[in-house]
């Protein structure tokens, strides 16, 4: 039977992987905008992560708490970045993919 410490380490590594898997999406939103992401998905995802955070708080599980607090922060950042990118005026120079989308 694994020790409590090894189980907590397993949870911490899993939380790190699932949390930071969202970072490339943030970089994509920053670079290309967030048109491909719906607010509904982001809010639904945030709701699930906040529920996991509450679950971790009830269990007093540091790995669950830390991973879901960090993921919540990243999702909120994604929502704000998406909103900020959508408010910016469209650039007058379009890349070929954008030109074909508009025709």
C-alpha positions in Angstrom: 0.0 0.0 0.0 1.5 3.4 -1.0 2.2 5.9 1.8 0.2 9.0 2.2 3.2 11.1 1.1 3.6 9.1 -2.1 -0.1 9.5 -2.8 0.2 13.3 -2.2 3.2 13.5 -4.6 1.2 11.6 -7.2 -1.6 14.1 -6.9 0.8 17.0 -7.1 2.4 15.8 -10.3 -1.1 15.1 -11.8 -2.2 18.5 -10.8 0.9 20.1 -12.2 0.4 18.4 -15.6 -3.3 19.2 -15.9 -2.9 22.8 -14.7 0.0 23.7 -16.9 -1.5 21.9 -19.9 -3.7 25.1 -20.1 -0.7 27.4 -20.6 -0.3 26.8 -24.3 -3.9 27.7 -24.8 -3.3 31.1 -23.0 -0.3 31.7 -25.3 -2.5 30.9 -28.3 -5.2 33.3 -27.1 -2.5 36.0 -26.6 -1.1 35.5 -30.0 -4.1 34.7 -32.2 -7.1 35.8 -30.1 -9.7 33.5 -28.5 -12.3 33.2 -31.2 -12.1 29.4 -31.1 -13.0 29.3 -27.4 -16.5 29.9 -26.2 -17.2 31.8 -23.0 -19.7 29.0 -22.2 -17.0 26.4 -22.2 -14.6 28.5 -20.2 -17.3 29.3 -17.5 -18.3 25.6 -17.4 -14.7 24.6 -17.0 -14.1 27.2 -14.3 -17.2 26.0 -12.5 -15.9 22.4 -12.5 -12.5 23.5 -11.3 -13.9 25.6 -8.5 -16.0 22.6 -7.4 -12.8 20.5 -7.4 -11.2 23.2 -5.3 -14.0 23.0 -2.8 -13.7 19.3 -2.7 -9.9 19.6 -2.0 -10.7 22.1 0.8 -13.1 19.7 2.4 -10.5 16.9 2.2 -7.7 19.2 3.3 -5.7 17.9 0.2 -2.9 20.3 -0.6 -2.3 18.9 -4.1 -6.0 19.2 -5.1 -6.3 22.7 -3.6 -3.1 24.0 -5.2 -3.8 22.5 -8.6 -7.4 23.8 -8.8 -6.5 27.2 -7.4 -3.8 27.6 -10.1 -6.1 26.3 -12.8 -8.9 28.7 -11.7 -6.5 31.5 -12.0 -5.4 30.4 -15.5 -9.0 30.1 -16.7 -9.9 33.5 -15.3 -6.9 34.9 -17.1 -8.0 33.2 -20.3 -11.5 34.7 -20.0 -10.0 38.2 -19.5 -7.5 37.8 -22.3 -10.2 36.6 -24.7 -12.4 39.6 -23.8 -9.5 42.0 -24.1 -8.5 40.6 -27.5 -12.1 40.8 -28.7 -12.4 44.5 -27.7 -9.3 45.5 -29.7 -9.9 46.9 -33.2 -9.3 44.5 -36.1 -5.9 45.1 -37.7 -5.9 46.4 -41.2 -3.3 43.8 -42.3 -4.7 40.3 -42.6 -2.9 37.1 -42.9 -3.9 34.8 -45.9 -6.1 32.6 -43.6 -8.1 35.6 -42.5 -8.6 36.9 -46.0 -10.0 33.5 -47.2 -12.3 33.5 -44.1 -13.8 36.9 -45.0 -14.6 36.0 -48.7 
